Amino acid sequence: MNRQVKKDIGNIQLQKETLVDRLNKVWAPVITEIRTLLNAISGNIDKTVAVTNYITANQSVLLVDASVADAIVYLPNPKNTKREITIKKIDTTFNNVFVYPINVPPLTTPTIDDAVNLVFNIPYQSVTLITDGINWYLI
């Protein structure tokens, strides 16, 4: 190869490296933000095969696998909860998913649509609940 061709190849490689650096500078913050959002979202979703489940303060979705046996889900204290909670059955059986509100004194026993519990068993069924700070309601 002659010197001019080597020089041109060197310039092309330099331009390529400069372009890659520029793209990294532009897209790196965007990719970081996307990863942060995905981690935040996935942190609110839990999948469980446990028989007894307590929804924690930061959960908004609970995926329940009741394929082995009936499952029980306990809702958090409605007094300090002002958000939606979705519970989804993710199996094909007709085993029950029982949902109970937690009774935290001095509150009266919270209800779900004026009932002491909620039961569902249709494969892939989901329920979404909200609270007014005292009771839970299906929406």
C-alpha positions in Angstrom: 0.0 0.0 0.0 1.2 3.5 -0.7 1.4 6.2 2.0 -1.7 8.0 0.9 -3.9 4.9 1.2 -2.5 4.2 4.7 -3.1 7.8 5.7 -6.7 7.7 4.4 -7.3 4.4 6.3 -5.9 6.0 9.4 -8.2 9.1 9.0 -11.2 6.8 8.4 -10.4 4.9 11.6 -10.0 8.2 13.5 -13.3 9.5 12.2 -15.0 6.2 13.1 -13.6 6.4 16.7 -14.8 10.0 16.9 -18.2 9.1 15.7 -18.5 6.2 18.2 -17.4 8.6 21.0 -20.0 11.1 20.0 -22.7 8.5 19.9 -21.8 7.2 23.3 -21.9 10.7 24.7 -25.4 11.3 23.3 -26.9 7.9 24.0 -25.3 6.8 27.2 -27.4 9.1 29.4 -30.6 7.9 27.5 -29.7 4.3 28.0 -28.9 4.9 31.7 -32.3 6.6 32.1 -34.1 3.7 30.4 -32.3 1.1 32.6 -33.2 3.2 35.7 -36.9 3.3 34.7 -37.0 -0.5 33.9 -35.4 -1.2 37.3 -37.9 1.0 39.1 -40.8 -0.7 37.3 -39.6 -4.2 37.8 -39.0 -3.4 41.5 -42.7 -2.9 41.9 -43.7 -6.2 40.4 -43.2 -9.5 42.2 -43.9 -13.0 41.0 -44.6 -15.6 43.6 -45.5 -19.3 43.9 -45.7 -19.1 47.7 -49.0 -20.1 49.4 -49.1 -17.0 51.6 -48.1 -13.6 50.2 -47.9 -10.2 51.9 -48.0 -7.2 49.6 -45.2 -4.8 50.6 -45.1 -1.0 50.7 -43.4 -0.7 47.3 -45.3 -3.4 45.4 -48.0 -2.4 42.9 -48.3 -5.7 41.0 -48.2 -9.2 42.4 -48.2 -12.2 40.0 -49.5 -15.2 41.7 -48.9 -18.8 40.6 -51.6 -20.9 42.3 -50.9 -24.0 40.1 -49.9 -26.2 43.1 -52.4 -25.0 45.7 -54.7 -22.2 46.7 -52.9 -18.9 47.4 -53.5 -16.3 50.0 -52.6 -12.6 49.5 -52.7 -10.0 52.3 -53.1 -6.4 51.3 -51.1 -3.8 53.1 -52.4 -1.5 55.8 -54.9 0.8 54.0 -54.2 3.7 56.3 -50.9 4.5 54.8 -51.6 3.3 51.2 -52.8 5.6 48.5 -52.2 3.6 45.4 -53.6 0.9 43.1 -52.6 -2.7 43.6 -53.1 -5.3 40.9 -53.1 -9.0 41.7 -52.9 -11.4 38.7 -53.3 -15.1 38.7 -50.7 -16.5 36.2 -51.6 -20.2 36.0 -54.2 -22.4 34.2 -55.7 -24.1 37.2 -58.9 -23.2 38.9 -57.2 -23.0 42.4 -58.4 -20.1 44.4 -56.5 -16.9 45.2 -57.8 -15.5 48.5 -57.2 -11.8 49.1 -57.5 -10.4 52.7 -57.0 -6.9 54.0 -54.7 -6.6 57.0 -56.4 -5.4 60.2 -54.2 -2.9 61.9 -55.6 -1.4 65.1 -57.0 1.1 65.9 -58.7 0.7 62.5 -61.9 -1.2 62.2 -61.5 -4.3 60.1 -61.0 -3.2 56.6 -63.1 -4.7 53.9 -62.9 -5.2 50.1 -66.2 -3.9 48.6 -67.8 -4.4 52.0 -66.7 -8.1 52.1 -64.2 -9.6 54.5 -62.2 -11.1 51.6 -62.0 -11.5 47.9 -61.7 -14.9 46.1 -61.0 -15.5 42.4 -59.9 -18.6 40.5 -60.3 -18.0 36.8 -57.0 -18.8 34.9 -55.1 -15.5 34.2 -57.7 -13.4 36.0 -56.6 -10.2 37.5 -58.0 -7.7 40.0 -57.1 -4.1 40.7 -57.9 -2.5 44.1 -57.6 1.0 45.5 -58.1 2.2 49.0 -59.6 5.3 50.6 -57.3 4.8 53.6 -59.9 2.7 55.5 -61.3 0.1 53.1 -60.3 -1.5 49.7 -62.4 -1.3 46.5 -62.3 -3.2 43.3 -62.0 -1.1 40.2 
